[in-house]
Amino acid sequence: MKILLVEDDRMLAKELTRALREQNFAVDHAVTGEDGQHLGETESYDAAVLDLGLPKVPGVEVLQRWRKQERHFPVLILTARDGWTDKVDGFKAGADDYLTKPFRVEELVMRLRALVRRSAGHAASRISCGPLTFEAPTGQFELGGLPLKLTALEWRVLECLMMRKENVVERSLLSEKVYEGDVGTDSNSIEVIVARLRKKIGKSMIETERGRGYKLTAGV
């Protein structure tokens, strides 16, 4: 999962970024509403965490502009404003969830995972593809009932494939979801990660669609 965090409190943003990366999320951070709006309109994200009291452009206005530009990724508003009218304004602008400060990071992570899962069309929290299962609330993969040990990059690629199982996922989309910011990647980086995943879950479970990308399948 790739998350856009728009938060002007740098200490909080640093803490959240660290915690989310520990849970295998890729995170891009914007300090101002202007920068957050630009990233949301030009990059691909699975979800955004958006503060309301932002410099330059208020959070509600950022969200309104995203929706006007038909950017439909889930948005979780994170703010110290706990008034009912603030929540109503946020939901009217297109928010999907609302969490007030102070909060527990664990709750934020669970809410983000639920938003991403539902936006991908999965109602159940447990997603399966052949012997491979994904517990969305915890982010744990299992193969044949046993925990699957993955690096952060392997987890991001497999999560992206699992959320779109039995469908081809373009290489470009995988790169966008796996890497943060302007990190440069060579053309073979995704292939290397996929090759490592095949060794762990079985070659037949990840099919290559030449010239396009990869598809996670139940295999044979």
Secondary structure, DSSP 8 states (H G I E B T S, - for coil): -EEEEE-S-HHHHHHHHHHHHHTT-EEEEESSHHHHHHHHHHS--SEEEE-SS-SSS-HHHHHHHHHHTT--S-EEEEES---HHHHHHHHHHT-SEEEESS--HHHHHHHHHHHHHHHTT--SSEEEETTEEEETTTTEEEETTEE----HHHHHHHHHHHHTTTS-EEHHHHHHHHS-TT----TTHHHHHHHHHHHHH-GGGEEEETTTEEEE----
